[in-house]
């Protein structure tokens, strides 16, 4: 887009000012600049004025809706035979539903996946809510299978790592942060009643003896969390 206007140059020499709007090669933003083309006294001479303010401002990224996040949770819960309340509780404690959350330790997104865990469970964009939730749910399912349905151990490993659980002989590590984490998740589960869940396993896991999962979350008065299989 180009606009042309005539003007008078010093000493009576006529000239033209050409206003040009084009994309900046570095930022991609539209920038307006003015080109002054001199008259007869200096044929062919072109003087560029300083760039003016951007012609347009970049649009903010779209905000992911709560409904879209809830839909992604339901989908991942059904796919991996998990209580949706569990996924919601982990998200609430991990990031408070902030899709772009970054922890001081480098955990990313809604379910606070570290880059190595994201790669391990096939997450290509940790800041995409659906992708992050799918990877976090897949990791939770893996941990529950690893610890034979022991939810506190699975959550402890989610928080502190599988190595920490192994270090303490398959028990919840005595870390204050991890113990607090379990209580916070338990509190969120208590708020997200009902906690009784009955989910069929995916067809691919039909050969396993625990083909159907019957889980009831039990939260103690002190905030401790237990899951009872029925």
C-alpha positions as CSV (number, residue, x, y, z in Angstrom):
1,X,0.0,0.0,0.0
2,X,1.6,3.3,-1.2
3,X,0.5,6.9,-0.8
4,X,2.1,9.7,-2.8
5,X,2.0,13.4,-1.9
6,X,3.8,16.4,-3.5
7,X,5.9,18.8,-1.4
8,X,8.3,21.8,-1.8
9,X,12.0,21.2,-1.3
10,X,14.6,23.7,-0.2
11,X,15.5,26.3,-2.9
12,X,12.3,25.8,-4.8
13,X,13.0,22.3,-5.9
14,X,9.9,20.1,-6.1
15,X,10.0,16.7,-4.6
16,X,7.8,13.8,-3.7
17,X,7.1,12.1,-0.4
18,X,6.1,8.5,-0.7
19,X,4.5,6.7,2.3
20,X,5.2,3.0,2.2
21,X,3.6,0.3,4.4
22,X,5.3,-3.1,4.3
23,X,6.2,-6.1,6.6
24,X,9.3,-5.8,8.7
25,X,11.7,-8.7,7.7
26,X,12.7,-9.4,11.3
27,X,9.4,-9.2,13.1
28,X,6.8,-9.6,10.4
29,X,4.9,-6.6,11.7
30,X,3.5,-3.9,9.3
31,X,5.7,-0.7,9.5
32,X,5.1,2.6,7.8
33,X,8.1,4.5,6.4
34,X,8.4,7.7,4.3
35,X,10.6,7.9,1.2
36,X,11.6,11.4,0.0
37,X,12.4,11.5,-3.7
38,X,14.4,14.7,-4.6
39,X,13.7,17.0,-7.5
40,X,15.8,18.2,-10.5
41,X,18.8,19.3,-8.4
42,X,19.6,15.8,-7.3
43,X,18.0,13.4,-9.8
44,X,17.5,9.9,-8.6
45,X,18.4,10.7,-5.0
46,X,16.3,8.9,-2.4
47,X,16.3,9.8,1.2
48,X,14.5,7.5,3.7
49,X,12.9,9.0,6.8
50,X,12.8,7.2,10.2
51,X,10.2,4.5,10.5
52,X,7.0,5.6,12.1
53,X,4.9,3.7,14.6
54,X,3.7,0.2,13.5
55,X,0.7,0.4,11.3
56,X,-1.0,-2.3,13.3
57,X,-0.6,-4.1,16.6
58,X,-0.2,-7.9,16.9
59,X,-3.4,-9.7,18.0
60,X,-3.2,-11.5,21.3
61,X,-3.3,-15.3,21.2
62,X,-6.7,-16.9,21.7
63,X,-7.5,-17.9,25.3
64,X,-8.3,-21.6,25.8
65,X,-11.8,-21.9,27.2
66,X,-12.6,-23.7,30.4
67,X,-15.1,-25.8,28.4
68,X,-12.4,-26.9,26.0
69,X,-10.1,-27.9,28.9
70,X,-13.0,-29.9,30.6
71,X,-13.7,-31.6,27.3
72,X,-10.0,-32.6,26.9
73,X,-10.0,-33.9,30.5
74,X,-13.1,-36.1,29.9
75,X,-11.6,-37.4,26.6
76,X,-8.2,-38.3,28.3
77,X,-9.9,-39.8,31.3
78,X,-12.0,-42.1,29.1
79,X,-9.1,-43.1,26.9
80,X,-6.8,-44.0,29.9
81,X,-9.4,-45.3,32.4
82,X,-8.8,-42.5,34.9
83,X,-11.3,-40.6,37.1
84,X,-11.7,-37.2,35.5
85,X,-11.8,-35.8,39.0
86,X,-8.2,-37.0,39.5
87,X,-7.0,-35.3,36.4
88,X,-8.8,-32.1,37.3
89,X,-7.3,-32.3,40.8
90,X,-3.8,-32.7,39.5
91,X,-4.2,-29.8,37.1
92,X,-5.6,-27.6,39.9
93,X,-2.7,-28.3,42.2
94,X,0.0,-28.3,39.5
95,X,-0.9,-25.1,37.5
96,X,-4.3,-23.8,38.7
97,X,-5.5,-24.2,35.1
98,X,-2.8,-22.0,33.5
99,X,-1.9,-23.5,30.1
100,X,1.3,-21.5,29.9
101,X,2.6,-22.1,33.5
102,X,6.3,-22.7,33.9
103,X,7.7,-23.8,37.2
104,X,11.1,-22.8,38.6
105,X,12.2,-26.4,37.9
106,X,11.1,-26.2,34.3
107,X,7.8,-28.1,34.5
108,X,5.4,-26.9,31.8
109,X,1.8,-26.4,31.0
110,X,-1.4,-27.5,32.7
111,X,-0.1,-30.7,34.1
112,X,3.4,-29.4,34.6
113,X,5.3,-31.9,32.5
114,X,9.1,-31.6,32.4
115,X,10.5,-31.7,28.9
116,X,11.9,-35.3,29.3
117,X,8.5,-36.6,30.4
118,X,6.7,-34.7,27.7
119,X,8.9,-36.4,25.1
120,X,8.6,-39.8,26.7
121,X,4.8,-39.7,26.5
122,X,4.5,-38.1,23.0
123,X,3.6,-34.5,23.8
124,X,4.7,-32.3,20.9
125,X,3.3,-29.0,22.3
126,X,3.4,-28.7,26.1
127,X,1.5,-25.4,26.0
128,X,-1.4,-26.9,24.0
129,X,-4.0,-27.9,26.7
130,X,-5.3,-31.0,24.9
131,X,-1.8,-32.3,24.1
132,X,-0.6,-31.6,27.7
133,X,-3.6,-33.2,29.3
134,X,-3.2,-36.3,27.1
135,X,0.4,-36.7,28.0
136,X,-0.2,-36.1,31.7
137,X,-3.1,-38.6,31.7
138,X,-0.9,-41.2,29.9
139,X,1.8,-40.7,32.5
140,X,-0.7,-41.1,35.4
141,X,-2.0,-44.3,33.8
142,X,1.6,-45.6,33.4
143,X,2.4,-44.8,37.1
144,X,-0.8,-46.5,38.3
145,X,0.0,-49.6,36.3
146,X,3.6,-49.5,37.6
147,X,2.5,-49.3,41.3
148,X,-0.4,-51.8,40.8
149,X,-3.2,-49.2,41.4
150,X,-1.6,-47.5,44.4
151,X,-2.7,-44.0,43.9
152,X,-0.6,-42.3,46.6
153,X,2.5,-43.9,45.2
154,X,1.6,-42.9,41.7
155,X,1.0,-39.3,42.7
156,X,4.2,-39.3,44.8
157,X,6.1,-40.4,41.7
158,X,4.3,-37.9,39.5
159,X,5.5,-35.2,42.0
160,X,9.0,-36.4,43.0
161,X,9.8,-38.9,40.3
162,X,9.9,-42.6,40.0
163,X,13.5,-42.6,41.2
164,X,12.5,-41.0,44.5
165,X,9.9,-43.7,45.2
166,X,12.5,-46.4,44.3
167,X,15.0,-44.8,46.6
168,X,12.7,-45.3,49.6
169,X,11.9,-48.9,48.8
170,X,8.6,-48.3,47.0
171,X,7.1,-46.0,49.6
172,X,6.0,-42.3,49.5
173,X,9.2,-40.3,49.9
174,X,9.5,-38.3,53.2
175,X,9.8,-35.0,51.3
176,X,7.7,-32.2,52.8
177,X,6.8,-31.0,49.3
178,X,5.6,-34.5,48.2
179,X,3.6,-35.1,51.4
180,X,2.0,-31.6,51.0
181,X,1.3,-32.4,47.3
182,X,-0.7,-35.6,48.2
183,X,-2.7,-33.6,50.8
184,X,-3.5,-30.9,48.3
185,X,-4.6,-33.4,45.6
186,X,-6.7,-35.1,48.3
187,X,-8.4,-31.8,49.2
188,X,-9.2,-31.2,45.6
189,X,-10.6,-34.7,45.2
190,X,-12.8,-34.2,48.3
191,X,-14.1,-31.0,46.7
192,X,-14.8,-32.8,43.5
193,X,-17.3,-35.3,44.8
194,X,-18.5,-37.8,43.9
195,X,-15.2,-39.7,44.1
196,X,-16.6,-43.2,43.4
197,X,-15.5,-44.2,39.9
198,X,-16.1,-47.2,37.7
199,X,-14.2,-47.2,34.4
200,X,-13.7,-50.0,31.9
201,X,-10.2,-50.7,30.7
202,X,-9.3,-50.0,27.1
203,X,-9.8,-53.0,24.8
204,X,-6.1,-53.4,24.3
205,X,-5.6,-54.3,27.9
206,X,-8.3,-57.0,28.0
207,X,-5.9,-59.8,28.7
208,X,-5.0,-58.4,32.1
209,X,-6.8,-59.8,35.2
210,X,-7.8,-56.4,36.5
211,X,-9.8,-55.7,33.4
212,X,-12.3,-53.5,35.2
213,X,-11.3,-50.7,37.6
214,X,-13.5,-50.0,40.6
215,X,-12.0,-47.2,42.6
216,X,-13.2,-45.3,45.6
217,X,-11.2,-42.4,47.0
218,X,-11.1,-42.1,50.7
219,X,-9.9,-38.9,52.3
220,X,-9.0,-38.9,55.9
221,X,-9.7,-36.1,58.4
222,X,-6.0,-35.1,58.3
223,X,-6.1,-34.8,54.6
224,X,-4.4,-38.1,53.9
225,X,-5.5,-39.9,50.7
226,X,-6.3,-43.6,50.1
227,X,-7.8,-45.3,47.2
228,X,-9.8,-48.5,47.8
229,X,-10.3,-51.0,45.0
230,X,-13.6,-52.9,45.1
